[in-house]
Amino acid sequence: MSVLVWVMMAIAIWHFTVWLPDHFWGGIVGAFLVAAVGAVIFGLVVNGFTVPGRNDTDILQALIAIPGSLLALGTSYWYGKRQDEQSKLPPSRPGIRRRAESESA
């Protein structure tokens, strides 16, 4: 039951990624998967690699998922942004130029 709580909390946090530029590794779908996996892994680590049952699931289990999800999303954003900078591809949205291109034009 706690795994369900961890994943639901990760999905709730993932909804806030719409306020950030899309630099996540794998895009928005990658961010969704990373948030869920990060919350589950962190929840397992905190609970000693056991899954608490239905009677042991409380509000604390929901709060445990928050740092795991945020750490995973932060890592995914950092890695995706690094890949975007190394690939030097033009922006995916028309009308947006890189800073160096707009200054030289």
N, C-alpha and C positions, 0 to 999 in steps of 0.2 A: 504494500500500500504506500510505503514511503517513496518508492520510485515514482509512482504516479504523481505524488505531491511535488517531488523535485522537478520532474519534467514540466508540470503545469506552471510552477514558479519560473522556470527557465523561459517558457513561452511568454509569460507575462513580461519578463524583462526584455525579451527579444523584440517585443512590440515597440520599445523605445528606440530601436536602431533606425527607425525611419527619420529621426531627427539628425542623423549623422550622414556624411557623404558616403557613397557606396564604395568603400575601399576594402570591405571584408573579403577574406580569402573565400572564393566560391560564390561571391555575391550575397544576396539576401537569403538564398536557400542555404548556402554554406554557413551563414551566421546562425540560422535557425538550428541546424544540426550541431554546430559547435556549442551553442548555448545549452542544448539539451544534454549532450555528452559531458560537457564540463560540469554541469550541475550534478549529474549522476555520479561521475567519478569523485567529485569533491564530497558528495554525500556518503559514498562508500568509505572514503578515507576517514572522514570524521567519525563514522560509526564503526570503525574497526573492521572494515571489509565484510560487514554483515548488513542485511536489509532488515530494518525493524518491521515487525508485523503490524497488523491492523490496530491492536491495542496499544502499541508503543508509538504510534504516529500522532504527533501533536503539532502545535504551531512552531515549535522549535525546528522540526524537520523542514518546514517551509522556509524558515529563515536560514537554514544551513545551505540551501540551494543558491542563495543570492551571491555570496562571494565566489562560488565555483563558476556560476554563469558569467559573472562580470569578468573574472580572470580569463576565462576562455574567449569571451568576446573581445577583450582587449588584446589578447595575443593574436587572434584572427585578424583584427583590424590592423595591427602593427605589421604582420606578415604580408597581408594583402596590399597595404600601402607601399611596403618595400618592393614587392613584385611590380606594382604599377610604375614606380619610379625607375626601376631597372629596365623595364620593357620599353619605356619612352614612347608609348603609343599615344596617338592624339586622344583627347577626351572623347567620351562616348556621346556627350550631349552637344548638339550644334550650338555655335555661338560662344562657347567657352574656350578660351585660349590659355595656354600656359603663360606664366608671368614673363618669361624671357621673350616669348613671341610677341606679346602685346607691347612691350617696351621698345622693341626694335622696329615695329611697324609704324 
